[in-house]
Amino acid sequence: MGYNIYLLKENKKMANHQSSLKRIRQTEKRRLHNRYYAKTARNAVRKLRSLENKEEARALFAKVSSMLDRLAKKNIIHKNKAGNLKSKLALKVNKL
């Protein structure tokens, strides 16, 4: 019971059922997981945009493209956003 009170104070939610307390825990865990992977992808895109060497850029583009596809598949980012990013990055890599 003490855990539930701590959880309620932490999230400032007035949950009345065990299932809603569990849902709060799951949602928070999922949010942190998604935020980590989205941030990792943004950093990878930023790194790819800063590269000037074509060979390095091509190698990293394959990894970043795969990462974006996986995030879109898991609904962490929207599929159109993943497609737009991949398209712009491909143009950048091909211009090098």
N, C-alpha and C positions, 0 to 999 in steps of 0.2 A: 504493500500500500504506500509506503514511503516513496518508492520510485515513481509512482503515478503523480504524487503531489509535486515532486521535483520536476517531473516532465511538464506538468501543467504550469508551474511557475516559469520554467525555462521558455516555453513556447507561447505562454499567455493565451492558451486555448482552454475553453471550458468543455472538455470532453466528458460525456456521461456514460460511455460504454467502452469495454475493453477493445472492441473492434476499432473504434474511432481513435483510441490511444495508439493502437498498433499502426493504424493508417498514418497517423502523424509521424511516428518513428520511421515508417517505410518511405514516406514522402521526403523527409529530411535527408535520409541516407541516399535516396535516388537523386535528389537535387545536388548534393555535394559530388556525387559520382559524375553526373552529367556536366557539372561546372568544370571539373578537373579535365575531362576529355575535350570539352569545347575550348578551354583555355590552351591546352596542349596543341590543338589543331591551329588555333590562331597564331601561336608562337612559331609553329612550323611554317605557316604561310608567310609570316613576317620574315623569317629567315630566308625562305626561298626568294622572296622579292628583293632581298638585299644582295643576293649572289650576283657576281659578274662573270664567273667562269661557266661556260656552257655545259661542259661535261658534268660538273658538280650539280648544276641546276637540273640537268636531265635526270640524274640519279635521284635527287631529292624530290623532283616533281612526281616520279612514280610512287614514292612513299606517301607524299602528301595527298596525291589523288586517291590512293587506296584508303587513307585515313578518312578523307572527306566522304567517300562512298560508304564506309562503315558507319560513320556518324549519322549520315542521312538514313541509312537502313534502320538504325536503332531510334530514329526520330529525335536525336539530340540536336541536330540542325535540320532545316527544311531541305527537301531534295532539290528544289530550285536554287537555293542558296549554294548548295554543294556544286551544282552544275555551273552556275555563274562563276564561282571562284575557280573551278577547274578550267573553264574557258579562258578567263583572263590570265591565269597563270600560264596556260599553254601558249598564249600569244606572247607573253613576256619571255618565256624560255626560247621560243622560236626566233625572237628578235635578236637574241644575244649573238 
